[in-house]
Amino acid sequence: MRILFICLGNICRSPTAEGVLRTLAAREAPELALEVDSAGTAAYHVGEPPDPRARQAAPAAATTSRRCARASCNPPTSSAST
């Protein structure tokens, strides 16, 4: 199953959601085959890490994505569904 979280800049909401789902899935359903990613609708934060405020506000049991922001107009695979 592929899940793509999308928000405006891909530095706050979507990387936080990605990190939360990755953490919960690993803990609660490690056998579940998931491909989790996040992207932004705007490209003005491409290449930036998650916002420090998002990392600070992330739930204690989960973390934000560690990768850099990207725009959704460049999906990781052509078969990703949103």
C-alpha positions in Angstrom: 0.0 0.0 0.0 1.3 3.4 -0.9 0.3 6.5 1.1 1.3 10.0 0.1 0.7 12.9 2.6 0.4 16.3 0.9 0.4 19.8 2.4 1.4 23.2 1.1 5.2 23.3 1.6 6.1 19.8 2.8 8.0 21.1 5.8 5.4 20.9 8.6 2.1 18.9 8.3 2.9 16.3 5.7 6.3 15.2 7.0 4.9 15.1 10.5 2.0 12.8 9.3 4.5 10.7 7.4 6.7 10.3 10.5 3.7 9.5 12.7 2.4 6.8 10.3 5.8 5.2 9.9 6.3 5.0 13.7 2.8 3.7 14.3 2.9 1.2 11.5 6.3 -0.1 12.6 5.0 -0.5 16.2 1.5 -1.8 15.6 1.7 -3.6 12.2 5.3 -4.3 11.3 4.1 -7.0 8.8 2.1 -4.4 6.8 3.8 -3.5 3.5 3.7 0.3 3.4 5.4 2.9 1.2 4.9 6.2 3.0 6.0 9.6 1.5 5.1 13.2 1.7 5.1 16.2 -0.7 4.0 19.8 -1.0 1.7 21.5 -3.5 4.1 24.4 -3.7 7.8 24.2 -4.6 9.2 27.0 -2.5 10.6 24.7 0.2 12.1 22.0 -2.0 15.3 20.7 -0.5 14.7 22.1 3.0 14.5 19.8 6.0 11.3 19.7 8.2 10.6 22.9 10.0 12.1 22.9 13.6 8.7 23.8 15.0 7.2 20.8 13.4 9.9 18.6 14.8 9.4 20.1 18.2 5.6 19.7 18.1 5.7 16.1 16.8 4.2 13.6 19.2 6.8 12.2 21.6 6.2 8.7 20.2 6.8 9.7 16.6 9.1 11.8 14.6 8.9 13.9 11.4 10.3 12.7 8.2 14.1 13.1 8.0 14.2 13.8 4.3 14.1 17.2 2.5 10.9 18.8 1.2 9.8 18.1 -2.4 6.9 19.2 -4.6 4.1 16.9 -5.5 4.4 17.6 -9.2 7.4 15.2 -9.0 6.0 12.0 -7.4 8.4 9.2 -6.4 6.7 6.7 -8.8 4.2 7.1 -11.6 1.8 4.7 -9.9 1.5 6.7 -6.7 -2.1 7.4 -5.9 -3.4 10.2 -3.8 
